Amino acid sequence: MLSNEFLSVIPKPKSSAHTAASWKRVEQTLTTPLPADYKSFVESYGNGLICGVIRIHNPFSGYMDWFDTILDMYRGMKDIFSHPLFPTSGGLLPFGYTENGGMHLMWKTSGSTPDKWTVALVNWDKLTVESLDYNMTDFLLNVARGQITGDQLNYADSLDYQNLFRSDFV
């Protein structure tokens, strides 16, 4: 469920091309339940950009294999990227990225439930991980408020605070 605070800062688009689909199938494919705020975000916002730079992956957009593709890429670099990956307990599981490809947004899959997972920023250029003490929607709120900068997101251009969410289906 998205908080009233989140909805007041990042209003929902007037319409979303997202159609309701089965989360059960997605979660069975991934072999894990997903955080409620992520599912609510995808259902409410569909495909689009946060502040002109962040894209949250929508598994109903026709590319369900994206999760495995990103994980396989990092697994292929195990000699230079030593962070645990999902399904290892506490491993990283991707949920989004920056448009320039410089940053992958991942969950640290530790905690008693997926709703306790926190965000990790994986800098693709440096192969570094910055752990944040936010769930996904709190992270997005902090981006929209300017408390997380473009530099932190490995994004040289300034963030677009005039268009906090821009739907791909305008």
C-alpha positions in Angstrom: 0.0 0.0 0.0 1.3 3.4 -0.9 1.2 6.0 1.9 -0.8 9.2 1.7 2.6 11.0 2.0 3.9 9.2 -1.0 0.8 9.9 -3.1 0.9 13.6 -2.1 4.5 14.0 -3.2 4.4 11.8 -6.3 0.8 11.9 -7.6 -0.5 9.0 -9.6 -0.8 9.5 -13.3 -4.3 10.2 -14.6 -4.2 6.9 -16.4 -1.9 3.9 -16.5 -1.6 1.4 -19.3 -0.9 -1.2 -16.7 -3.6 -3.9 -16.4 -4.0 -6.0 -13.3 -2.1 -9.2 -13.7 -1.2 -12.1 -11.4 1.4 -11.3 -8.8 1.2 -15.0 -7.9 2.8 -16.0 -11.2 5.6 -13.4 -10.8 6.3 -14.4 -7.3 6.3 -18.1 -8.2 8.8 -17.4 -11.0 11.1 -15.4 -8.7 10.5 -18.0 -5.9 9.8 -15.2 -3.4 7.0 -12.9 -2.3 7.7 -9.2 -3.2 7.3 -6.1 -1.1 3.7 -4.7 -0.9 4.9 -1.2 -1.7 6.6 -2.4 -5.0 3.4 -4.2 -6.1 1.2 -1.2 -5.2 3.6 1.1 -7.1 3.5 -1.0 -10.2 -0.3 -1.4 -10.1 -0.7 2.4 -9.5 1.9 3.9 -11.8 2.7 1.3 -14.4 5.7 2.2 -16.6 7.4 5.6 -16.3 10.2 7.6 -14.9 10.7 9.1 -11.4 12.4 12.5 -11.6 13.3 11.8 -15.3 15.9 9.2 -14.3 14.6 6.2 -12.2 12.7 3.4 -13.8 11.1 0.8 -11.5 10.8 -2.5 -13.4 7.3 -3.6 -14.2 7.2 -7.4 -14.6 3.9 -7.1 -16.6 5.5 -4.9 -19.3 6.5 -8.0 -21.3 10.0 -8.6 -19.9 9.7 -11.0 -16.9 13.2 -12.3 -17.5 14.7 -8.9 -16.6 15.3 -10.0 -13.0 17.3 -13.1 -14.0 19.1 -11.2 -16.7 20.5 -8.6 -14.2 21.3 -11.3 -11.6 23.1 -13.5 -14.2 25.1 -10.5 -15.4 26.4 -9.9 -11.8 26.9 -13.7 -11.3 29.1 -13.7 -14.3 31.4 -11.1 -12.6 31.7 -13.1 -9.3 35.5 -12.6 -9.4 35.1 -8.8 -9.3 31.6 -8.4 -7.7 31.5 -10.3 -4.4 28.2 -9.2 -2.9 25.7 -12.0 -2.3 22.9 -12.2 -4.8 19.4 -13.5 -4.5 18.4 -16.3 -3.7 21.2 -16.3 -1.1 19.8 -15.0 2.2 20.3 -11.3 2.3 21.3 -11.3 -1.4 20.6 -8.5 -3.8 17.5 -8.6 -6.0 17.0 -5.9 -8.7 13.8 -3.8 -8.9 14.9 -0.8 -11.0 17.6 1.2 -12.6 18.6 4.6 -13.8 17.9 5.6 -17.4 21.6 6.0 -18.2 22.3 2.5 -16.9 24.8 3.7 -14.4 22.9 2.4 -11.3 20.9 -0.7 -10.5 18.4 -0.4 -7.7 18.2 -3.6 -5.7 16.7 -4.9 -2.5 18.8 -6.4 0.2 16.6 -9.4 0.8 17.2 -9.7 4.6 14.5 -9.2 7.2 11.6 -11.3 8.4 9.4 -10.4 5.4 9.9 -8.7 2.0 8.3 -5.6 3.4 11.4 -5.3 5.6 13.8 -5.3 2.6 15.9 -2.2 2.2 17.4 -0.5 -0.9 20.9 -1.0 -2.1 22.3 1.2 -4.9 24.7 -0.8 -7.1 27.0 1.5 -9.1 27.6 -0.3 -12.4 30.7 1.7 -13.3 32.5 1.1 -10.0 30.7 -2.2 -8.9 30.1 -0.7 -5.5 27.1 -1.1 -3.3 25.6 1.6 -1.1 23.1 0.2 1.4 20.3 2.6 2.4 17.9 2.2 5.3 14.8 2.8 3.2 12.2 0.6 1.6 11.5 1.3 -2.0 8.8 4.0 -1.7 10.7 5.8 1.1 13.8 5.8 -1.2 11.7 7.3 -4.1 10.3 9.9 -1.7 13.8 10.9 -0.7 14.8 11.2 -4.4 11.7 13.3 -5.1 12.5 15.6 -2.2 16.1 16.1 -3.4 17.5 14.2 -0.4 19.2 11.7 -2.7 21.2 13.4 -5.4 22.0 12.7 -9.0 25.6 12.1 -7.9 24.5 9.4 -5.5 22.5 7.8 -8.4 25.6 8.0 -10.7 23.7 10.4 -12.9 25.5 13.5 -14.0 22.4 15.4 -15.3 20.2 17.2 -12.8 17.1 15.3 -11.7 13.7 16.6 -13.1 11.8 17.8 -10.1 9.1 19.4 -12.3 8.0 15.9 -13.5 8.2 13.7 -10.4 6.5 10.9 -12.4 6.2 10.8 -16.2 4.3 7.9 -17.5 5.4 6.1 -20.7 1.8 6.1 -21.8 0.9 9.8 -22.0 
